[in-house]
Amino acid sequence: MKYVLFLQLASFSLVSAETILEKLMKIKTCGPPQIHNNMMNLTVRPGQQASFKCQIDMSCIVAFIEWYHDMPNGTATKIKTARSGDPHTHIIQNVEPNHEGTYTCVAGNVMGKAEASAYLQVYSGSSVTSKASSGGLLLLVMLMKLLTCIGTQPLYTG
């Protein structure tokens, strides 16, 4: 009698494990996170506020959200994780010249990652000509980066 009960319990455990495994195999995976907006480049004066927003689709699991700052001198720094403040927004309250550079929001999970970037230009000039000239330079730098990303050599390398 004890052996029959043990076999029945073992059989029940085996069936339960198979049923749970079947259910787990049917779970649909979403894939990597999706970012729904293009972050906008900003030009601000020292002392002003700069704000970047990254609209991440949270309908799938997002394991991490991180923000990076790539400075014009090539230095990259992780500046924010989801553990501090609103992970979808990065705000610089009092912009200084060293804040200039590319800001990147990275969202990821085990299926992959998505990222969005925007450039912050700190404008300290006083004339309209200076502003137009620096804006043209920024456009040239961004165009050269784009051409490099798609594998085309720029004609002008300055």
PLY file of the C-alpha trace (Angstrom):
ply
format ascii 1.0
element vertex 158
property float x
property float y
property float z
element edge 157
property int vertex1
property int vertex2
end_header
0.00 0.00 0.00
2.81 2.43 0.84
4.53 1.66 -2.47
1.40 2.28 -4.53
0.82 5.66 -2.83
4.46 6.63 -3.43
4.16 5.72 -7.12
0.96 7.72 -7.42
2.61 10.77 -5.80
5.66 10.40 -8.04
3.41 10.16 -11.08
1.47 13.26 -9.96
4.71 15.24 -9.46
5.96 14.21 -12.88
2.70 15.25 -14.56
2.63 18.56 -12.68
6.22 19.32 -13.70
5.44 18.58 -17.35
2.35 20.80 -17.27
4.30 23.68 -15.74
7.09 23.22 -18.28
4.57 23.24 -21.16
3.07 26.48 -19.86
6.49 28.06 -19.53
7.33 27.11 -23.11
4.17 28.86 -24.33
5.12 32.24 -22.81
5.58 34.74 -25.60
8.79 36.76 -25.49
8.53 40.41 -26.48
12.03 41.02 -27.74
14.36 43.93 -27.03
12.98 47.21 -25.65
11.63 49.84 -28.03
12.20 53.60 -27.81
9.27 55.56 -29.27
10.79 59.01 -29.73
13.76 60.70 -31.36
15.56 62.78 -28.79
16.08 66.36 -29.94
19.42 68.17 -30.10
19.55 71.22 -27.83
21.45 74.50 -27.82
21.35 76.35 -24.50
23.30 79.10 -22.75
25.29 78.47 -19.57
23.02 78.60 -16.51
19.92 77.41 -18.40
18.22 74.03 -17.97
18.56 71.20 -20.51
16.18 68.23 -20.56
16.31 65.00 -22.59
13.37 62.56 -22.69
13.53 58.91 -23.74
10.08 57.32 -24.19
10.62 53.60 -23.60
7.87 51.06 -24.29
7.44 49.35 -20.92
5.00 46.68 -22.17
7.93 44.23 -22.31
10.42 43.63 -19.55
13.11 46.31 -19.41
16.01 45.18 -17.24
17.97 48.44 -17.28
17.82 52.08 -18.36
21.10 53.97 -18.40
22.22 57.41 -19.55
25.66 58.23 -20.96
27.46 61.49 -21.75
30.01 61.46 -24.58
32.05 64.66 -24.44
33.59 66.30 -27.52
37.07 65.19 -26.34
36.03 61.52 -26.70
35.46 60.78 -23.01
32.32 58.76 -22.24
30.72 58.56 -18.79
27.69 56.71 -17.40
25.76 59.51 -15.72
22.49 57.96 -14.59
20.81 54.63 -13.95
17.16 53.76 -13.35
17.82 53.75 -9.61
18.03 57.54 -9.40
15.09 59.77 -10.33
12.90 59.40 -13.42
14.75 56.92 -15.65
13.04 58.25 -18.80
14.33 61.81 -18.36
17.75 63.37 -17.84
17.71 66.98 -16.65
20.68 69.29 -16.24
19.50 72.13 -13.99
22.39 74.57 -14.46
24.20 73.91 -17.75
27.94 74.55 -17.85
30.32 74.37 -20.84
31.58 70.92 -19.73
28.04 69.55 -20.19
28.36 69.86 -23.97
28.34 66.56 -25.87
26.15 63.64 -26.87
23.63 62.24 -24.38
22.49 58.65 -24.94
19.65 56.74 -23.31
20.12 52.93 -23.37
17.31 50.50 -22.46
17.96 46.77 -22.44
16.91 43.28 -21.46
18.13 39.75 -22.21
16.80 40.02 -25.78
18.86 43.11 -26.69
18.98 46.85 -26.28
17.77 50.08 -27.84
19.32 53.51 -27.68
18.56 57.09 -28.59
20.97 60.03 -28.62
20.94 63.81 -28.85
23.62 66.50 -28.80
23.76 69.31 -26.24
25.55 72.43 -27.47
26.41 75.04 -24.86
26.28 78.40 -26.59
28.37 81.12 -25.00
28.76 83.49 -27.97
27.03 86.85 -28.11
26.64 87.44 -31.85
24.23 85.87 -34.31
27.10 85.17 -36.73
28.97 83.20 -34.07
25.84 81.14 -33.35
25.25 80.39 -37.03
28.88 79.41 -37.51
28.89 77.04 -34.51
25.56 75.59 -35.67
27.07 74.91 -39.09
30.05 73.25 -37.45
27.75 71.07 -35.34
25.83 70.08 -38.46
29.09 69.21 -40.23
30.31 67.08 -37.29
26.99 65.21 -37.07
26.94 64.65 -40.85
30.47 63.24 -40.72
29.44 60.89 -37.88
26.44 59.72 -39.90
28.56 59.09 -42.99
31.07 57.16 -40.90
28.26 55.02 -39.41
26.94 54.06 -42.84
30.43 53.36 -44.14
30.80 56.30 -46.53
33.96 58.41 -46.41
33.23 62.14 -46.05
34.68 64.38 -48.74
35.63 67.13 -46.29
37.59 66.19 -43.17
38.42 69.71 -42.04
0 1
1 2
2 3
3 4
4 5
5 6
6 7
7 8
8 9
9 10
10 11
11 12
12 13
13 14
14 15
15 16
16 17
17 18
18 19
19 20
20 21
21 22
22 23
23 24
24 25
25 26
26 27
27 28
28 29
29 30
30 31
31 32
32 33
33 34
34 35
35 36
36 37
37 38
38 39
39 40
40 41
41 42
42 43
43 44
44 45
45 46
46 47
47 48
48 49
49 50
50 51
51 52
52 53
53 54
54 55
55 56
56 57
57 58
58 59
59 60
60 61
61 62
62 63
63 64
64 65
65 66
66 67
67 68
68 69
69 70
70 71
71 72
72 73
73 74
74 75
75 76
76 77
77 78
78 79
79 80
80 81
81 82
82 83
83 84
84 85
85 86
86 87
87 88
88 89
89 90
90 91
91 92
92 93
93 94
94 95
95 96
96 97
97 98
98 99
99 100
100 101
101 102
102 103
103 104
104 105
105 106
106 107
107 108
108 109
109 110
110 111
111 112
112 113
113 114
114 115
115 116
116 117
117 118
118 119
119 120
120 121
121 122
122 123
123 124
124 125
125 126
126 127
127 128
128 129
129 130
130 131
131 132
132 133
133 134
134 135
135 136
136 137
137 138
138 139
139 140
140 141
141 142
142 143
143 144
144 145
145 146
146 147
147 148
148 149
149 150
150 151
151 152
152 153
153 154
154 155
155 156
156 157
